[in-house]
Amino acid sequence: MTEDELWWQTLTEGPLLLALFDEHDRLLRANAAYRQAWHLAEGATPAWEQMVDAARQAGVGPVESPERRSRQAQRGYEQAWRDGRRFWWVAQRTPDGGLALTGVDISALARPRASAGQLLPTQAGSELLQALLSDPGAWPLSVATLAVGADPAELLARIRGEDGCMRLADGRLLVMLPATGPAQARALGVRLGAQALTEATWGESAAALLARV
């Protein structure tokens, strides 16, 4: 086994997102984490533009269209994804003109919490929810959902300072209740006029939790 093969075998099932593209912008290889993030089938080797277009149509991948080509031999950048995660990427040119990408999920890094007087749009709310899901200090974590016609101003006046509030894509309002056990969440739900309460499961993503509410 070569050094390259040993390195790849060691990292292929790890948390890092790894991918290698050729000089024509076609994917050569990627580990499981990278394929899962882009919803790529095992063994698929699409061209970069095809991959980005497919992800956009499926509602996954980065919020903004990622830049493929850069004159820099190596660069690092932060990127927001539609599922609420944030990644730090390092892109490095290979000697043959290809590109090696390494990504790490930085959603758990400390970020400013939404104030009690702020209603977040869907994307910003998803990012806050993902940060809470990734923060052990925010557990136990529950979310409360309110009907489409709920008054945002009235809701914002009732939530706690540590709670986050966002508008879902279907118009409902969602309140994130960090460090709140089931019993306390039920009491807060009554106070907020919530339609439903959903308890988060450790390890799930913001997208997975939102799909359950």
matplotlib code that plots the C-alpha trace (Angstrom):
import matplotlib.pyplot as plt

x = [0.0, 1.4, 1.5, -1.3, -3.5, -2.9, -3.7, -6.9, -8.0, -7.5, -9.6, -12.2, -14.8, -13.7, -15.5, -13.4, -14.8, -12.2, -12.3, -9.9, -10.7, -8.7, -7.5, -10.8, -12.9, -14.2, -14.4, -11.8, -12.5, -14.3, -14.8, -18.2, -18.6, -18.1, -20.5, -23.2, -22.9, -23.4, -25.8, -23.5, -23.9, -21.0, -18.7, -20.2, -17.6, -19.5, -18.0, -18.0, -20.8, -23.0, -22.5, -23.3, -26.4, -27.7, -27.2, -29.0, -32.0, -32.0, -31.9, -28.6, -25.0, -23.7, -26.1, -24.1, -22.6, -19.1, -16.1, -14.3, -11.2, -8.7, -5.3, -4.1, -2.1, -3.8, -6.6, -9.0, -12.6, -15.8, -19.0, -22.7, -24.7, -28.5, -28.9, -27.6, -24.1, -21.0, -17.8, -14.2, -12.5, -8.9, -8.4, -5.0, -3.8, -2.1, 0.9, -1.2, -3.6, -6.3, -7.7, -7.7, -10.4, -10.5, -13.6, -14.4, -17.7, -17.3, -21.0, -20.1, -17.8, -19.1, -21.3, -23.4, -26.8, -29.9, -31.4, -34.9, -36.1, -35.0, -36.9, -34.5, -35.1, -35.0, -31.3, -30.0, -32.3, -31.1, -27.5, -28.3, -30.2, -27.2, -24.9, -27.1, -27.3, -23.5, -23.0, -23.1, -23.9, -27.2, -28.5, -31.2, -32.6, -36.2, -38.0, -41.6, -43.6, -46.4, -49.1, -48.6, -50.9, -49.0, -48.0, -44.1, -44.1, -46.1, -44.0, -40.7, -42.0, -42.5, -39.4, -36.3, -33.1, -31.3, -34.0, -33.8, -36.8, -37.0, -39.6, -39.8, -40.2, -43.9, -44.6, -44.8, -42.7, -40.2, -38.6, -35.4, -35.2, -31.6, -30.8, -34.4, -35.7, -39.0, -41.0, -39.8, -40.3, -43.9, -44.5, -42.8, -44.8, -48.1, -46.8, -45.8, -49.0, -47.1, -48.8, -46.2, -42.9, -40.1, -37.2, -33.9, -31.8, -28.1, -26.2, -29.0, -28.6, -30.7, -32.2, -33.2, -34.8, -36.7, -38.0, -39.7, -41.4]
y = [0.0, 3.4, 6.4, 8.1, 5.0, 4.7, 8.4, 8.0, 4.8, 6.5, 9.6, 8.2, 7.5, 10.4, 13.7, 15.8, 16.4, 15.4, 15.6, 15.6, 17.2, 16.8, 19.7, 19.6, 20.2, 16.7, 14.9, 12.1, 10.8, 11.9, 10.4, 9.5, 12.9, 14.9, 12.7, 13.0, 16.7, 17.0, 14.1, 12.3, 8.6, 6.3, 6.2, 9.2, 11.5, 14.6, 17.7, 20.6, 22.6, 19.5, 18.9, 22.5, 22.6, 19.2, 20.3, 23.6, 21.8, 19.3, 22.2, 21.1, 22.4, 25.9, 28.9, 30.9, 29.4, 28.4, 29.6, 26.8, 28.4, 30.6, 31.8, 31.1, 28.0, 27.5, 29.4, 29.0, 30.2, 29.9, 28.8, 28.6, 25.6, 25.3, 22.8, 25.3, 24.0, 26.2, 24.8, 25.9, 24.9, 24.7, 24.5, 23.5, 23.3, 20.0, 19.9, 18.7, 21.6, 19.8, 20.8, 19.1, 20.2, 19.6, 20.8, 20.8, 21.5, 24.6, 25.0, 24.3, 27.3, 30.0, 32.5, 35.5, 34.3, 35.9, 38.5, 38.1, 41.0, 39.5, 37.2, 35.4, 34.5, 30.8, 30.6, 32.5, 30.6, 27.3, 28.3, 29.3, 26.0, 24.0, 25.9, 25.0, 21.4, 21.2, 22.9, 20.5, 23.5, 24.0, 20.6, 19.4, 21.2, 21.5, 23.6, 25.0, 25.7, 28.2, 28.5, 30.6, 33.4, 33.8, 37.4, 37.7, 40.8, 39.1, 36.0, 37.9, 39.7, 36.3, 34.4, 34.3, 36.1, 32.9, 31.6, 32.0, 32.6, 32.0, 31.9, 28.6, 28.3, 27.5, 30.7, 29.1, 30.5, 28.3, 29.0, 27.3, 26.5, 25.7, 24.1, 23.3, 19.9, 18.4, 19.5, 23.1, 23.0, 22.0, 24.9, 27.4, 25.9, 26.8, 30.3, 30.8, 29.3, 26.6, 24.1, 21.5, 20.8, 18.7, 17.4, 17.4, 14.2, 14.4, 14.1, 15.1, 18.1, 21.2, 20.0, 16.7, 18.4, 20.9, 18.0, 16.6, 19.8]
z = [0.0, -1.0, 1.3, -0.7, -0.4, 3.3, 3.8, 1.8, 3.6, 7.0, 6.1, 3.8, 6.6, 8.8, 9.5, 7.0, 3.5, 1.0, -2.8, -5.7, -9.1, -12.4, -14.6, -16.5, -13.3, -13.1, -9.8, -9.5, -6.0, -2.9, 0.5, 2.1, 4.0, 0.8, -1.2, 1.5, 1.6, -2.2, -2.4, -4.8, -5.5, -4.7, -7.7, -9.4, -11.1, -12.4, -13.8, -11.4, -13.1, -13.3, -9.6, -8.6, -10.8, -9.5, -5.9, -6.5, -8.0, -5.1, -2.5, -1.1, -1.2, -0.6, -0.4, -3.0, -6.1, -5.2, -7.2, -8.9, -10.4, -8.5, -9.4, -5.9, -5.3, -2.0, -0.2, 2.7, 2.9, 4.9, 3.2, 4.4, 3.3, 2.7, 5.5, 8.0, 8.3, 7.8, 6.4, 6.3, 3.1, 2.0, -1.8, -3.1, -6.7, -7.7, -9.9, -12.9, -12.6, -10.6, -7.3, -3.9, -1.4, 2.3, 4.3, 8.0, 9.7, 11.8, 12.8, 16.5, 16.8, 19.0, 17.1, 18.2, 19.4, 18.0, 20.3, 21.7, 19.5, 16.2, 13.8, 11.6, 8.0, 7.0, 6.1, 9.1, 11.4, 10.0, 10.7, 14.3, 14.8, 13.4, 15.8, 18.7, 17.6, 17.5, 20.9, 23.9, 26.1, 24.4, 25.3, 26.0, 23.0, 21.8, 19.2, 19.3, 16.1, 15.8, 13.2, 10.0, 11.3, 14.6, 15.4, 15.3, 17.5, 20.2, 20.1, 20.3, 23.4, 25.1, 24.3, 26.5, 25.7, 24.9, 22.6, 18.8, 16.5, 12.8, 10.0, 8.2, 4.5, 4.8, 6.9, 10.3, 13.2, 15.0, 18.4, 19.5, 23.2, 24.2, 27.5, 28.0, 29.1, 28.0, 31.0, 30.8, 27.0, 27.5, 29.9, 27.5, 24.6, 26.4, 27.2, 23.5, 22.1, 20.2, 18.0, 18.5, 20.4, 18.9, 21.0, 19.1, 18.8, 19.3, 16.1, 13.7, 11.4, 11.3, 8.0, 9.6, 12.7, 10.5, 8.4, 11.6, 12.8]

ax = plt.figure().add_subplot(projection="3d")
ax.plot(x, y, z, "-o")
ax.set_aspect("equal")
plt.show()
